[in-house]
Amino acid sequence: MKEGPDITRIAALIGDPARANMLTALLSGKALTAGELAEEAGITPPTASGHLSKLEEAGLLWRRKQGRHAYFTLAGPDVAATLEALAGLAAARGHLRTRTGPRDAALRDARICYDHIAGLAGIRIFDSLAASGALTVNREAITLTPIGEARITALGIDLAPLKARRRPLCRACLDWSERRTHLAGALGAAILTHATTQGWATRTEGSRHLAFSKKGASEFESAFPV
């Protein structure tokens, strides 16, 4: 056997249709129960339990206990980034499970990717910051510049607690629908939180779609001009 990381187990786990559906459902960033994930996968709860155990054992899921109930989330942003990248590769190669429709168009406009904004709205954030000198971009290496720090602070986002975390402040995430980079990392998550607390956008129940109000879209575009 050759030395190095063994990708076969991870690939096999993600490649199962039921498990893929459950993992994709968790890209919303919400914690879901085994029953909810079974419904997402179209399988029985006992079958879902077996799949979830395998995913948890492999380090792809985190089981969270709340009283008598257990909830599942993705184990971290690296798992979310991998799933998003695979979705982008599948879309680029024409491997689509359903025809595009109104809901797909809405997801392309703005959606939640784990804990940050993706779709055209996410691309707008990244392009706006990069074009203004707020970010330096060297392929996958993304750095917030002093100009960027001033700009983010002016929005009302406190950078101090974000910098204190072990999580990278800025990270590149490949957008599956646009096949371009959007902003992930602690800053990407903070911008999503800011967008929802400011009332610019709301999460659509039962979907990853992020819905901007007319006023919210105007304020968002003013904050991130292109």
N, C-alpha and C positions, 0 to 999 in steps of 0.2 A: 504494500500500500504506500502511495506517495505521501510525503510529509506535507503539513500545512493544514489550513482550515478545511473541514469537510462540509461542503455545501449541499451534499446530496440529501441529508436528513431534513434540513430546513426547506429545501426545494420540494421534497416530497410532502412535507406537512402543509405548506402553502398551496401546493398543487391540487390537493383534494378539493372538489367543488364546494362541499359543505363547509369545510374549514375556511376556504377562501371567502365565502359569503359572510361567515361570522367575523373574520378579521376585517373585512371591508366595512361591515356595520360599525365596528369599533373605531374606524377612522373619524367618526363624528366627534370623538373625544369624550363621549358619554360612557359611563359605566353601565353595563347591561347585565341582566340576570341570565342564568342558563336557559330559562324558559324563553326569554325574549330572543336569545341567540338561536335557540332551536327553531323558533318561528322564522327568523331571518334566513336560516339555512334550509327550511322546508323539511326538517327531520324531526323524529320523536325526541322527547327530553332524555330518555336513557341513551340514545345514540349520541346526542349532543354532549352528554356528560363524558363519554369516552373520548370524543374529539377534544373537548376542553382540557381534559387531563393531559393529553399528549402535547397540546400547545403550551400548557403551563409548565410541564416538565422540560420542554425545550427552551424555556425562557422567553417565549413570545407573548405570553399573557401574564397579567398580575391579578390574582384573586384577592378581592377586598371584602373583609367581613364587616357587616353593619348589623349588629344585633343577631338575629337568627338567620339573616339573609346573607347571601354571597353575591358579589357583583364582580364582573370581569372588565378589565381595561387592557389596552395594549401595554406591553412592558416598558415602553419608552419611545421617545421621538425617533430613535434609530430604526425601530420596527416600522413606525408609520412612514418614514422616508423610504424604506425598502419597498413597502407595499405600493406607495405612490409611484415610485420609479418603475415597478413592474407593470402597473396600470398604464403608465406612459408608453412603455415598450409594446404592450399588447395593443394599445390604440394605434400606435404608429405602424404596426405590422398588419392592421386590419382585423385583429382578433377581438371582435365585439360580440357580446352575448345577446344584445337587443338592438333594435333599430333606434336611432336617435329620435327624440320627441321633445315636447314642451318641457318636461322635467329635466331632460338632459341639457337643454339650452339654458335653463335656469342654473343648473350646476356649473355650467361653463362660465356663466357670468360671475358668480360668487358662491363659494362653498367653504366649509370648514375641513381642513386637512389636519386631523388630530387636535391641535390647539392653536392653529394659525389660519390666516385667510389664504385661500387658493382661488384658482380661476382667473378671469380677467381682472378682477379687483386685486387679487394678490400680485399679479404681474404689474399692475399699475403702481402699487406701493414700491416694489423693487425698482422698477424703471425710474420712478420719480426720485427716489433717494440716490440711485446710482448716477443719474444725469446731473443732479445738483451738486455732486461731490460729497454727499452725505455718507456714501459708501465707497470703499475701494474694492474692486472686484478683480480677483486673479483666479479665474476658473472657479473652483470650489471654495477658495479662500475669500471670505467676506469679512470686512472690517468696518466698523463705524468710525468715521473721522470726527475731529473736533467740530467741523461744520455740522455733521450729523447729530452729534450730541446736543448741540445748541438747538437744532431743529426739533429733535424729539422732545427735549425738555420744554420747548415753547408750546408743544401740543398738550403738555400737562402730564407727561409720563415721567415718573421718577426712575432714573437709570441706576441709582445707587444700589437698591436691592437686587436689580437684575445682574449687575456686575459682581455682586457678592456670591452668586450661585455658582455651583460647579458646572452648570450647563452652559454651553457656548452662547454668547450674546447674539451672534448672527450666524446663520447657517443657510446654505443654499439647498433648496428642495426643488426637484424637477417636477413641474406641473404636468399631469397626465393629459389634460385636454389641450393645453397650449404648447406643450413640449418646450417650455422655456422655464427659466428660474423664477421662483417666488421666494419670499423671505420667511424662513423658519427660525428656530432658536428662541431664546428667552425674549428677544425683542419682537419677533413675529407674534408670539403669544400675547405679549403686552399690548400690541397694536389691536389684536382681535378683542381683548378685554376692553380696551379704550373705545373701540367702535360700538360695542354693545352697551357699555355703561353710559356713553354719550347719547345713546338712542339713535345712532346712525343706522344701525341694522339690528335685526332680530333673527334668532335661530328658527327655522321652520320645523315644526313638530314632526317627528318621524322621518326627517331627511337631513342630509348634510348641507342643504341649501341655506344660504345666508341672504335674507331679504332686506334690501335697503329701502327706506322710505324716500319720498321725493326730496324732502328737506335734508335727510341724512345723506343721500347720494351727493347733493350739492356741497355739503360740508366736508364729506370725504374727499371729493374731487379738489376742493380748495386746499385741504390739508396735504394732498398728494397730487399736485399738478403735473401734467406730462407735457 
